[in-house]
Amino acid sequence: MKIIVDSSCDSDNTLLKKEDMELNYIPFSLLLDDEHVIDDESFEISAYIDKMRLAKSVKTAAPSPELYLDEMRGGHDSFVIAISSPLSASYSNAMIAKQMYEDDGGLGKVHIFDSRSASAGPILIAMKINEMIKEKVSFEDIVKTVQEYIDSMSTYFVLERYDNLVKNGRINAAVAKVASMLNLKPVCAEVDGKLAMVDKAMGNSKALGKIVKRIMEDKTVEFEKRILAIGHVRCRDKALQLKDEISKYVKFKDVVIVETRGLCTTYADDGGIIVSY
């Protein structure tokens, strides 16, 4: 069985080695003015952020169906994890690839998961699938269990900057300017697969504190059976502080911290934090 992810799934070699997990990445394309950057193993976060600061236009493009199809071929069973479908065409392109694969008489089974999240969310889903593959769970039971897991997940994020959301038209420039002047940080969450502001705070520390409070108040989850994932954009110290603060009140089974790849770096921007469990 094969796990295929788009590059909204954030991980690193240390975590992959620890989990004895192989992920097959399908890259997004990142467009900074006229420069085309592929979000693959060659992505270098510091150089990319420097270029983003200077770019007038910042856009991203979902992986093509052909890229997904190439990974599906080979006769193996495949699980595909895509960024939340309302945020990108990645999921729909993966579904097109699945249909192409089946029309061509592909021998393996393929299931496409809509992660309903990004960054920390998809890596948790990949870890869940990997665990069940090791336990030799059937393809159909993995699909059922993982879908239930996705339906029960929560994702929050706090942005440090609004620059790229303005550049790609996802937030009004005047609103972003006022929010920046007031040091107003939005606390956002996944709601029906979309990102919605659920709270706000003056300053980053208070915004992260709002996330801690929301996790503490979540009565739907058995934390000791769950893994917490924290994705960060070049701010590992902040991620570690958040981990320590959450751990004072809630005891998760484990906590993993990952640095973002290109796609989530583009939208969360330097200093951004994404939390999933």
Secondary structure as GFF3:
##gff-version 3
##sequence-region A 1 277
A	DSSP	beta_strand	2	6	.	.	.	ID=ss1
A	DSSP	alpha_helix	13	19	.	.	.	ID=ss2
A	DSSP	beta_strand	24	26	.	.	.	ID=ss3
A	DSSP	beta_strand	29	32	.	.	.	ID=ss4
A	DSSP	beta_strand	35	38	.	.	.	ID=ss5
A	DSSP	alpha_helix	45	54	.	.	.	ID=ss6
A	DSSP	beta_strand	58	61	.	.	.	ID=ss7
A	DSSP	alpha_helix	65	72	.	.	.	ID=ss8
A	DSSP	beta_strand	78	82	.	.	.	ID=ss9
A	DSSP	three_ten_helix	85	87	.	.	.	ID=ss10
A	DSSP	alpha_helix	90	103	.	.	.	ID=ss11
A	DSSP	beta_strand	110	114	.	.	.	ID=ss12
A	DSSP	alpha_helix	120	134	.	.	.	ID=ss13
A	DSSP	alpha_helix	139	152	.	.	.	ID=ss14
A	DSSP	beta_strand	155	158	.	.	.	ID=ss15
A	DSSP	alpha_helix	163	167	.	.	.	ID=ss16
A	DSSP	alpha_helix	173	181	.	.	.	ID=ss17
A	DSSP	beta_strand	184	191	.	.	.	ID=ss18
A	DSSP	beta_strand	194	202	.	.	.	ID=ss19
A	DSSP	alpha_helix	204	216	.	.	.	ID=ss20
A	DSSP	three_ten_helix	223	225	.	.	.	ID=ss21
A	DSSP	beta_strand	227	232	.	.	.	ID=ss22
A	DSSP	alpha_helix	236	249	.	.	.	ID=ss23
A	DSSP	beta_strand	254	259	.	.	.	ID=ss24
A	DSSP	alpha_helix	262	268	.	.	.	ID=ss25
A	DSSP	beta_strand	273	276	.	.	.	ID=ss26
###
